[in-house]
Amino acid sequence: MKRILPYLLPLLLCITYLTSCQEDIISEDPALNLSFSRDTVSFDTVFTGIGSATQQVKIYNPNRNAVRIDYIRLDSARWFRINVDGENDPTRLRDMELRGGDSLFVFIEVHVEPQNMNSPVLIEDAIRIGLNGHNQAIRLEAYGQDVHVLRSAGRMMRTGNYRFQNDKPYLIYDTVVVEGKMSFDPGSNLYMHDGSVLYALGNVDAQGSTAYPIRIQGARRDRLFDSVPYRYAAGQWGGFYLVKADGMPIYVLDHVEITSANVGLYCIGDEGESRPHLSLRNSLIHNHALYGLVLQNVDAEIINTEISNAASYCVYLAGGNHEITHSTIASYFNSTNIRVQSTPRQDDAALYINDLSKHMVPTRLRLRNSIVTGVRRNQWLLATPFPEYYPEEVYGNYLKTDTLEIPHAWGNVYWQDGDTAAVFRNDFYEYKVYRYYDFRLDSLSPARGIADSVCALSYPTDRMGNSRVGKKPDAGCYQYTE
């Protein structure tokens, strides 16, 4: 063995040298191909006149020998731009050597000029890679969407009456204050930039439909991670504020979806008798970094509405007469195996009724045929001097609470320690399998068939238009469907 050792080390060095040389030998074999991390790069909808986020693709040489890439270029170079390992000059993306087993990173962005069309327009191109007399391609695609842009020099736009149309979306950069009537066409879409806020000082008329909902959401259309779209991240914009200036404003919101802000819907009146009135029906308030729905000195009816996933209270009531019927209040903020936003406050319930404030009129709530639940143990909090005398009715609900001590509560189903039956189809965001929250009822949900049937007669369809007629009505805003 000792005689072999002096010859072994040179032999190993020789093998290593020959192997490394193999990687540097440039092969002109036309049968060789390169590999790509993906053969199609797709961008989410890109607003015209606004640059996209950057995506990347890896070009890999799986061969033992080195190769010389004749060129890397775009077919048209009209909408897309590329950068290869830091080089973005097309004239220099030629005669590039790539060793065996090595790779290049290609960074891609898209900028679409206005198309003078209301509907999205498909934009396509291809990255062409020439090698040994043949070429390979990586397909590029995006949809360009023209938008109404609301932006002002002072970061605030004040106007009288204002109507949001449905011909094309709105991209809102700043604070918009509507002093008169704020109205929305069915199917109108508002994309809110970081820091933007909506203020309505007068009446609001926002009546969409199942087919044409009104959507107010964050403006980011790219992804936080490959499997996490930015629309899943809370706190992308300020919120929608309904603020009483004078008179007795009326707010009608039907089939409205408000998502991913700091505060979803904040409505505030005063202690006088002329309190604002809010009608919130068939709507969605979801994924907010602070509160979902805040009502202070406001009279409100909330019907067939999902209010879910806020880092603090999903619903906060302080002053006014409120009716919540066939609605789902679910607090599962950041219930996921990936951290995409701040940690929820551990002591905040899904529903908080504040009847203690000296600056508010009495807070009254009638809760019927609804769901109040979430991750934490107690999701109902009633702050009132004498809960045993609280006059309002609570019936036909599924509730996760251990503090409901009011006289007018009956026909409710309560969560118990050890309950394992799923209430919803999915209350946990599994990002690896692209499975987002789904607060429709599970087939074995304890909220099925427990709603008060007499009350349900007045609400024959759920938030999505599914019929409750001829069935045992379910609690919450969704009637179970197969």
C-alpha positions in Angstrom: 0.0 0.0 0.0 2.8 2.4 0.9 4.3 1.8 -2.6 1.0 2.8 -4.3 0.4 6.0 -2.3 3.2 8.1 -4.1 1.5 7.3 -7.4 -2.1 7.8 -6.3 -2.0 11.5 -5.6 -0.6 12.5 -9.1 -3.2 10.2 -10.7 -6.0 11.9 -8.8 -4.7 15.3 -9.8 -4.5 14.2 -13.4 -8.1 13.0 -13.4 -9.3 16.2 -11.8 -7.3 18.2 -14.4 -8.7 16.2 -17.3 -12.2 16.6 -16.0 -11.9 20.3 -15.6 -10.5 20.5 -19.1 -13.5 18.6 -20.4 -15.7 21.4 -19.0 -13.7 23.9 -20.9 -13.7 22.1 -24.3 -16.2 23.8 -26.4 -18.4 21.4 -28.3 -20.0 22.2 -31.6 -22.2 19.1 -31.7 -25.6 20.3 -33.2 -27.3 17.6 -31.1 -26.5 19.4 -27.8 -29.3 21.4 -26.1 -29.6 23.7 -23.1 -32.1 23.3 -20.3 -34.3 26.0 -18.8 -35.8 26.3 -15.3 -39.1 26.9 -17.1 -40.1 27.1 -20.8 -42.8 29.8 -20.3 -42.6 33.0 -18.2 -46.0 34.4 -17.5 -46.7 37.8 -15.9 -49.9 38.6 -14.1 -51.9 41.5 -15.6 -49.6 44.5 -16.2 -51.1 48.0 -16.1 -50.2 50.0 -19.2 -47.7 52.8 -18.6 -46.5 51.1 -15.4 -43.5 48.8 -15.4 -43.8 45.2 -14.1 -41.9 43.5 -11.4 -38.9 41.4 -12.5 -39.0 37.7 -13.1 -36.2 35.3 -13.8 -35.4 32.1 -15.6 -32.2 30.0 -15.5 -30.4 28.7 -18.6 -28.5 25.6 -17.8 -25.8 23.7 -19.7 -26.4 20.0 -18.7 -23.6 18.7 -21.0 -20.1 17.7 -19.9 -18.5 20.0 -22.4 -18.7 23.7 -22.6 -20.7 25.4 -25.3 -20.7 28.7 -27.1 -24.1 30.4 -27.2 -24.3 32.3 -30.5 -26.9 34.8 -29.3 -29.6 35.4 -26.7 -32.2 37.8 -28.0 -35.9 38.7 -28.0 -38.0 38.1 -31.1 -39.5 41.5 -31.1 -38.2 43.4 -28.1 -41.3 45.6 -28.2 -42.7 45.0 -24.7 -40.2 42.9 -22.8 -36.6 43.6 -21.7 -34.0 41.1 -20.6 -30.8 41.2 -18.6 -28.4 38.2 -18.7 -26.1 37.9 -15.7 -26.0 41.7 -15.4 -25.7 42.5 -19.1 -28.6 44.2 -20.8 -26.9 45.5 -24.0 -28.4 43.2 -26.8 -25.2 43.7 -28.9 -23.1 42.0 -26.2 -25.3 39.0 -25.7 -23.4 37.0 -28.4 -20.6 34.4 -28.4 -21.1 33.6 -24.7 -19.2 30.6 -23.4 -21.1 28.4 -20.9 -19.1 25.7 -19.2 -20.5 22.2 -18.7 -22.8 22.1 -15.7 -22.9 25.9 -15.4 -25.8 28.3 -15.8 -26.9 31.8 -16.7 -29.6 33.9 -15.0 -32.0 35.8 -17.3 -34.0 38.6 -15.7 -37.2 39.8 -17.5 -39.5 42.7 -17.1 -42.3 44.1 -19.2 -43.6 47.6 -20.0 -46.8 47.9 -21.9 -47.8 51.2 -23.6 -51.6 52.1 -23.5 -53.6 50.0 -25.9 -56.7 52.2 -26.1 -58.8 49.2 -25.3 -60.9 48.5 -22.2 -60.3 44.7 -22.1 -56.9 43.2 -21.3 -54.7 42.6 -24.3 -52.4 39.5 -24.6 -48.7 40.5 -25.1 -46.3 37.8 -26.3 -42.7 37.5 -27.2 -39.9 34.9 -26.9 -36.3 34.7 -25.8 -34.4 33.0 -28.6 -31.1 31.2 -27.7 -28.9 30.1 -30.6 -26.6 27.1 -30.2 -24.5 25.2 -32.8 -26.7 26.0 -35.8 -30.1 25.7 -34.1 -32.1 27.7 -31.6 -34.3 27.1 -28.6 -36.9 29.5 -27.2 -38.5 30.6 -23.9 -42.0 31.9 -24.3 -43.0 35.2 -22.7 -46.5 36.3 -22.1 -48.4 39.0 -20.2 -51.8 40.8 -20.3 -51.7 44.5 -20.7 -54.6 46.4 -19.1 -55.4 50.1 -19.7 -56.4 51.9 -16.5 -57.8 55.2 -15.2 -55.0 56.7 -13.1 -55.9 58.9 -10.1 -52.9 60.8 -9.0 -52.5 64.3 -7.7 -49.6 66.6 -7.0 -50.5 67.1 -3.4 -51.1 63.4 -2.8 -54.8 64.1 -2.2 -57.6 64.5 -4.7 -60.8 66.2 -3.4 -63.9 66.2 -5.5 -67.7 66.6 -5.2 -69.8 63.7 -6.6 -67.7 61.0 -8.1 -68.6 57.9 -10.0 -66.3 54.9 -10.5 -67.0 53.4 -13.9 -66.7 49.8 -15.0 -65.1 50.4 -18.5 -61.6 49.8 -17.2 -59.9 49.5 -13.8 -58.8 52.4 -11.6 -55.2 52.7 -10.4 -55.3 55.0 -7.3 -52.0 56.4 -6.0 -53.1 58.9 -3.4 -55.9 59.8 -1.0 -59.3 60.3 -2.7 -61.8 62.4 -0.8 -65.3 62.5 -2.2 -67.3 65.3 -0.5 -70.6 64.5 -2.3 -72.0 61.2 -3.4 -69.6 58.4 -4.2 -71.0 55.8 -6.6 -69.7 52.6 -8.2 -70.9 50.9 -11.4 -71.4 47.1 -11.1 -68.2 45.4 -12.0 -65.9 48.4 -11.2 -62.4 47.6 -10.0 -60.2 49.8 -7.9 -56.5 48.9 -7.5 -55.0 50.9 -4.5 -51.3 51.8 -4.4 -49.3 51.7 -1.2 -50.6 54.4 1.2 -53.7 55.3 -0.8 -57.1 55.8 1.0 -60.7 56.3 0.1 -62.8 58.8 2.0 -66.5 59.2 1.5 -68.0 62.3 3.3 -71.5 61.9 1.8 -73.7 59.0 0.6 -72.2 55.9 -1.0 -74.0 53.8 -3.6 -72.0 50.7 -4.4 -74.3 48.0 -5.8 -72.7 45.2 -7.7 -74.0 41.7 -8.4 -72.9 38.1 -8.2 -71.7 38.2 -11.8 -70.3 41.8 -11.5 -68.9 42.4 -8.0 -67.3 45.7 -7.1 -63.7 45.1 -6.0 -61.3 47.3 -4.0 -57.9 45.8 -3.6 -54.1 46.3 -3.5 -52.3 47.4 -6.7 -49.5 44.8 -6.6 -50.1 42.2 -9.3 -46.8 40.3 -8.9 -45.8 37.7 -6.4 -44.2 38.0 -2.9 -42.8 34.5 -3.5 -43.3 32.1 -6.4 -46.4 30.5 -4.8 -47.6 33.6 -2.9 -49.3 36.4 -4.9 -49.2 39.8 -3.4 -53.0 39.9 -3.1 -52.5 37.5 -0.2 -50.5 40.0 1.8 -52.4 42.4 4.0 -51.6 46.1 4.5 -51.1 47.0 0.9 -53.2 50.2 1.1 -54.8 52.4 3.8 -58.6 51.6 3.8 -62.1 52.7 2.9 -63.4 55.3 5.4 -67.0 56.5 5.6 -67.0 59.7 7.6 -70.1 61.7 8.4 -69.6 65.4 7.5 -73.2 66.5 7.9 -76.8 65.3 7.6 -77.5 61.6 7.9 -75.6 59.8 5.1 -76.7 56.5 3.8 -74.2 53.9 2.7 -75.3 51.0 0.5 -72.7 48.3 -0.3 -74.0 45.2 -2.1 -71.6 42.6 -3.6 -68.5 44.6 -2.7 -65.2 43.0 -2.0 -62.6 44.9 0.0 -59.3 43.1 0.5 -55.7 43.4 1.8 -55.7 46.9 3.3 -54.8 48.1 6.8 -58.5 48.6 7.6 -61.2 47.2 5.4 -64.2 49.4 6.1 -64.2 52.1 8.8 -67.5 54.0 9.4 -67.9 56.7 11.9 -70.8 59.0 12.9 -71.5 61.2 16.0 -73.6 61.0 19.1 -76.6 62.7 17.6 -79.8 61.2 16.5 -79.0 61.6 12.8 -76.5 58.7 12.7 -75.3 57.3 9.4 -76.9 54.1 8.2 -74.9 51.3 6.6 -76.4 48.5 4.5 -73.7 45.9 3.8 -75.0 42.8 1.9 -73.5 39.9 0.0 -70.0 41.3 0.5 -66.5 40.3 1.4 -64.1 42.1 3.8 -61.0 40.0 4.0 -57.3 40.0 5.0 -56.5 43.3 6.7 -53.5 44.2 8.8 -55.5 46.0 11.5 -59.3 45.7 11.4 -61.9 44.3 9.1 -65.1 46.3 9.9 -65.2 49.2 12.4 -68.6 50.9 13.2 -68.7 53.8 15.6 -72.0 55.6 16.2 -73.5 54.1 13.2 -76.7 52.1 12.6 -76.0 49.1 10.4 -77.5 45.9 8.9 -74.9 43.3 7.7 -76.4 40.4 5.7 -74.8 37.5 3.8 -71.4 38.9 4.3 -68.0 37.4 5.0 -65.7 39.4 7.3 -62.5 37.4 7.8 -58.8 37.4 8.7 -57.8 40.7 10.4 -54.8 41.0 12.6 -57.0 42.7 15.3 -60.8 42.6 15.5 -62.6 41.4 12.4 -65.7 43.4 13.6 -65.6 46.2 16.1 -68.9 47.8 17.2 -69.0 50.9 19.4 -72.3 52.8 19.4 -75.4 52.3 17.3 -78.0 49.7 16.5 -76.6 46.7 14.5 -78.1 43.6 13.0 -75.8 40.9 11.7 -77.7 38.1 9.9 -76.5 35.1 7.9 -72.9 36.4 8.0 -69.5 34.7 8.6 -67.0 36.3 11.0 -63.8 34.2 10.9 -60.5 35.1 12.5 -57.7 33.0 11.0 -55.3 35.8 10.1 -51.8 34.3 9.3 -53.0 30.8 10.0 -50.4 29.4 7.5 -47.1 27.6 7.2 -45.4 30.7 5.8 -45.1 34.1 7.4 -46.3 36.7 4.8 -47.4 39.4 7.3 -47.4 40.5 10.9 -48.4 38.3 13.7 -52.1 38.7 14.8 -52.8 40.2 18.3 -53.4 37.2 20.5 -56.0 38.8 22.8 -58.3 40.2 20.1 -61.6 38.5 19.4 -63.3 38.1 16.0 -66.2 40.2 17.3 -65.9 43.0 19.8 -69.0 44.8 21.1 -68.0 47.9 23.0 -70.9 49.2 25.2 -68.7 51.1 27.7 -67.5 54.2 25.9 -68.8 57.5 27.3 -68.5 59.1 23.8 -70.8 56.6 22.1 -74.5 56.0 22.1 -75.5 52.5 23.5 -74.2 49.7 21.4 -76.9 47.2 20.5 -76.4 44.0 18.4 -78.9 41.5 17.2 -76.9 38.5 15.9 -78.8 35.8 13.9 -77.9 32.8 11.8 -74.3 33.7 11.8 -70.8 32.2 12.5 -68.3 33.8 14.9 -65.1 31.7 15.2 -61.4 31.6 14.7 -58.1 30.3 15.9 -58.1 31.6 19.5 -60.3 30.2 22.2 -62.8 33.0 22.7 -64.0 34.9 19.6 -66.9 36.9 21.2 -66.3 39.8 23.5 -69.1 41.9 24.9 -67.9 44.8 27.0 -71.0 46.1 28.8 -71.7 47.0 32.5 -74.3 44.4 33.1 -74.2 41.5 30.5 -76.9 39.7 32.3 -79.3 42.5 31.3 -78.1 42.9 27.7 -81.4 43.4 25.7 -80.5 42.1 22.3 -81.2 38.7 20.7 -78.5 36.1 19.7 -79.9 33.0 18.1 -79.4 30.5 15.3 -75.6 31.0 15.4 -72.4 28.9 15.6 -70.2 30.6 18.2 -66.7 30.0 19.6 -67.0 31.6 23.0 -67.0 30.9 26.7 -68.3 34.3 27.8 -71.8 34.5 26.4 -73.9 35.3 29.4 -76.9 37.3 28.2 -80.6 36.5 28.7 -81.8 36.5 25.1 -79.6 33.8 23.6 -81.1 30.6 22.4 -80.8 28.0 19.7 -77.0 28.5 19.3 -74.4 25.9 18.8 -71.2 26.5 20.8 -67.6 25.2 20.2 -66.5 22.9 22.9 -63.0 21.8 24.0 -62.0 18.8 22.0 -64.2 19.6 19.0 -62.4 18.4 15.9 -65.0 18.8 13.2 -64.0 21.3 10.5 -66.2 24.3 10.3 -64.9 25.5 6.9 -63.5 23.9 3.8 -60.1 25.4 4.6 -59.1 27.7 7.4 -55.3 27.3 6.8 -53.3 28.7 4.0 -51.2 25.9 2.5 -48.9 27.8 0.1 -47.0 24.9 -1.2 -50.1 23.3 -2.7 -51.7 26.7 -3.6 -54.6 26.1 -1.3 -56.0 29.4 0.0 -58.6 30.1 2.7 -62.1 28.9 1.9 -64.8 29.9 4.4 -67.6 27.9 2.7 -68.9 25.2 5.0 -67.3 21.8 5.2 -69.5 18.8 4.6 -69.4 17.9 8.3 -69.5 21.4 9.6 -71.3 21.9 12.9 -72.8 25.1 11.4 -74.9 23.1 8.9 -78.6 23.1 9.4 -78.6 25.0 12.7 -79.9 28.4 11.5 -83.4 29.6 12.6 -85.7 28.7 9.7 -88.2 31.5 10.3 -85.4 34.1 10.1 -83.9 32.5 7.0 -87.2 32.9 5.1 -86.3 36.6 4.6 -83.0 35.6 3.0 -83.7 32.9 0.4 -80.2 33.0 -1.2 -76.7 33.1 0.2 -73.8 35.4 -0.7 -73.1 33.5 -3.9 -76.7 33.2 -5.0 -77.2 29.6 -3.8 -80.8 28.9 -2.6 -81.7 28.2 1.0 -85.3 27.4 0.1 -86.5 23.9 0.8 -83.4 23.1 2.9 -82.3 23.3 6.5 -80.7 26.7 6.5 -77.0 26.8 7.5 -75.5 29.5 9.7 -73.2 32.0 8.0 -73.2 33.6 4.6 -72.7 30.4 2.6 -75.3 27.6 2.3 -73.5 24.3 1.9 -73.2 22.9 -1.6 -71.6 19.8 -2.9 
